[in-house]
Amino acid sequence: MSDAAPAAEGGQEAAKPKKPLDLGLLLAVVNMVAILAALGMFVYTRILFKRPPITEDAERARLAAEVKKAGLAATPGIVAFEPVTINIKASLTGLEPAGPAGLAQGKMHYATVTMIYELKDANRKDLLEELKPIILDRFFSMMGRKSYAELTSVQGRYVLRTQLIDTANQLLLSETKDPNAVVTNIYFVTFLVQ
């Protein structure tokens, strides 16, 4: 029986739970690590890291190197579109009698527009000339959805200009990934809405 008693005592020692870490000690260690990290960041940013001084001559040299690396600046070019006349959405006044299928009859309006597209790079004029039919098709579909009130307001024309620029740029960038092949502006030479 004497052999069984020491084995039982050894089993009781193994079954005792381990003492958990002291919470105060754990917080002190975490706090010390955070303080050392902040101190290290301060020493690096204020003492060890030396920013090069920015001078006018150095900045001019840097800009000249960037321009030389990028090559020659693109010269802008323009592509003129012929005048187009298109019907626009009828204005429904509600005063006219209902027509076939219960649709109200409205006054038909039309717009005559002459546009000039400005390109960032004049060397891409040929590409825009090739895309003219697609651009005109998208222009006709946009204009067909516009109402008379939208096209006679200044804000409506700016929205139309922005939509046309976005459409042309999407087409140009899908053809070529060149960032110089973009439309920078559209000028409405003629914009009559009647």
N, C-alpha and C positions, 0 to 999 in steps of 0.2 A: 504494500500500500504506500510505502514511502515513495515509490517511483511515480505513482499517480498524482501525488500532491504537488510536486514541482511542475508537472505538465499542466495542471489546472491553473496554477499561478501564472505560468507563461501565457496561457490562453487569455487570461483576464487582462494582462498587460497589452496584448495585441488588440483587444477589443476596445480599449480606451480611445475616445475621439481625440483628434489632434486639436491643439489649441489654435483658434483662428488668429489671423494677423491683427495686430492692434490698429484700430481705425485712425488714431492720432498719428501713428508712425506712417501709415499709408498716405494720409493727407500731407504730411510734412515732406515726403519724398516727391509727391506730385507737384507741390508748391515750389520746391527747390528746382525741379526740372523746368517748370514754367519760367521761373526767375532767371535761370541760366540761359534759356533760349532767348528771352527778351534782352538780356545783357549782351549775348553774343550778336544778336541782330543789330543792336545799337553800336557796338564796337565796329562791326563790319561796315555799316552804312555811314558812320560818322568819322571813323579813323582810318580803317584799312582801304576802303574803296575811294579812289581818287578820280573824280570826274574830270575829263579833259576840259580845259577852259574853252568857251565858245567865243571866238573872235570873228570879226567881220571878214578878215582875209581867209580864215579857215572855212567859214561858211560859204564864201564865194567859190573857193576851190572845190568844196564838196558838191555844190550845185553844178559847177562846170563839168565835173566828172560824171555826174548823173546824166546831164544832157548829152555828153559825148558818148556815154554808154548806151543811151536810148537811141542815138542816131539823130538824124535831122528831124525837126518838127514837121508834122504834116501840115500842108497848106489846105485851107478849106476850099470847097468847091460847091457849086450849085447845080441842081437839075430842075429844069422848068417842066411843068405839066401843062398840057393844053387845057383850055377852059372846058368844064363839063357842066351840064345842066341835068338835074335829077329831081324827081318828085320826092316830096317829103310827106311825113305823116299828116293826114287831114286833121284839121281842128274841128272838134265836135262842139258845137254851140248849144245843142239841145233844143234849138228853136225850130229846126227844120223837121218835116215829117219823117217817120221811119221808112226806110227803103226796104228792098227785099231782104228776107231773113231777119227782119227786125233791127237791122243796123241803121244807125242814124246817119243821115247824109251830111257831110261836112264840106267846107270849102277846101278845094285842093290847092296846095302850095307847091312851089318849086324853088330850087336854089341854083344859082350859077356861081361856080367857084373856080378860080384859077389859083394854083398853088406853086410855090417854089420851095424845094427841099434843099436845105443846107447840109452838106456833108462835112465831117471833120477832115477827111482826106480826099483831095480832088482826084487821086488815082483810082478811087472806088466808084467813080461816076458811071462807068460801064456796067458795074454790077447792079446799081440802082436802076439804070435804064432797062436791064433785063428783067428786073422785078416790077416794072411799072404796071403790067397787066394785073398782077396779084395785088399790088397796093391799091390800084383803082377798084378792083373787085371788093376788097375789104372796106374801102372808102364808101362805095355805093351801099354796102350792107349797113354800115354805121349811119349814114345819112338817112336811110330808109326808116331807121328806128328813132330818129330825132324828130321832135315836134317843132312846130313853128315858133313857139315861145322859147324853146331852148336855143334855137339858132339865131334869134333876134336879140338875145341877151349877151352881154360881154362875157359873163361867166360861162355860158354855153359854148361860146367860141373857144375860150381857153381850154375847156374840157375836151372839145373836139380836137384842138391842136395837140394836146397831150396824148390823146388816144391814137392819133395818126402817127406821132413820133414813136410811141411805144410799138405800134404795129410794124412800122418800117424797120425799127431797130431789131425786133424779134426776127424778122425775115432776113435782114442783113447778117445778123450774128449766127443764124442757123446755116447760112451759106458759107460763111467764113468766120473763124474764131478771132479775127483781127479786131482789137479794140478801136482801131482808127476807122473802121468801116461802120461808123454810126452816124445817124442823122442828129444834128445838134439843134436844128430849129426848122420850123415851117413858116413860110410867109404867105399870107393870103393876099394876092395881088387884087383879085376880085372876089367879093363875097356878097352877092345879092340874094336876098330871100324875099319872095313875093307870094 
